[in-house]
């Protein structure tokens, strides 16, 4: 069985089936939706960080632009949610194109510049002077298109799309070339790899995933504010989940979301006063002892992790 | 060498970094299948010269021609597809990929037409076959240098720029590397070999260019270079006896 089929059958398919049937048995649909959103975001972040090494602290910028792209399409153009989702993806792609010059930076410089860009977009969106267009800091309401079941399954479809991109990267020459660029961009160029083009494709795919996810988020929660859609903790969570499980793999971010977001909700409900302490210790331990993520416990033994 | 015979022509190349002129009007030619040595003390501009030819940075002035095409400032990936490749002073393989993936990727992206040497032949030629399925990060420095060269060969190059490949190799590895480079030249691949170790260089080629402070101070045979007063003054004074 080829590796890409194995990745699909043993990781993605069970995940989709599980998330597909759970709403019929489990009533807390918002929690399930949030899990689904983070599955998509962690994989979207995996696409850019895991395969190219760029650390996008401002990843939430694409998410927020997607959320507002969706909302403004509904409010001003009175489009259908499906078309609004496409506009959400397109809005994130446009932001991705504008930010392409950031790819000239590396390491912490890229991370900081990306974060600053996300903050800039947030301040534009929340500007009271733009109230007629974005509703400024007062938030948007999309109650007229509220359809939680439909938006939930749309989020699931976006998770599937993000995962398929990761499976493609994991099992194709294209993805291998991206990893080569991540290892050494000059060597990759000397190997004939079009470094700029490959990086740009990964960057835009990652932006598209976050934009679509933001769009479906807006659709599902239907009332939100700029602080909600551009909340930096969305970037941090997606990043920590991907790193905790293990970037560059399909399974790593899935494990990361299941364990950490599961724990987050568990601690948040049972002992919220210790939440930050426990979460912080966990992340420090991970960085110190498993910098390649949980899946490295297996992969370091030479076993291929999906 | 006539204008027509030259595969690579470097003409009056200047490379400035701020106020510092790392290359100051360097010109030379390399014929197809020829091995040319590039000598000079530390900081003389040898690696800068290779970086300019391989497109790492465009020169401040001057032109570089390859097979009569102006390639000045072209991106490294385009040069690889035209038939120019290189190795690095400190080897730079793709550490997270296996040895085979390193070589296959270069063949897939940089390869020009069908390879005269297949992937397996290249791995055998550079004694990397036994490590083929291992990650490159597990190789020692000498093996990583051979992998750099293997990756360059996988693009089916007409010219390979070799940057101090002998550094850190033991005598046996040096002898084998010299044999490899001679074999490549005999197959018609032109080589521009930057090297400090004269005993290694004379195993590979006899024609050398000597740089000092970014300027070419000698062009001719290695034997003649050893007796040139200026070369001896700037570089070979001690190395000639040590090498």
Interface residues (C-beta under 8 A of the other chain):
Chain A: X173 X176 X177 X179 X180 X182 X183 X184 X186 X187 X188 X189 X190 X191 X192 X193 X194 X195
Chain B: X54 X55 X56 X75 X76 X77 X80 X81 X85 X86 X88 X92 X93 X94 X95 X96 X97 X101 X102 X105 X106 X108 X109 X110 X111 X148 X151 X152 X154 X155
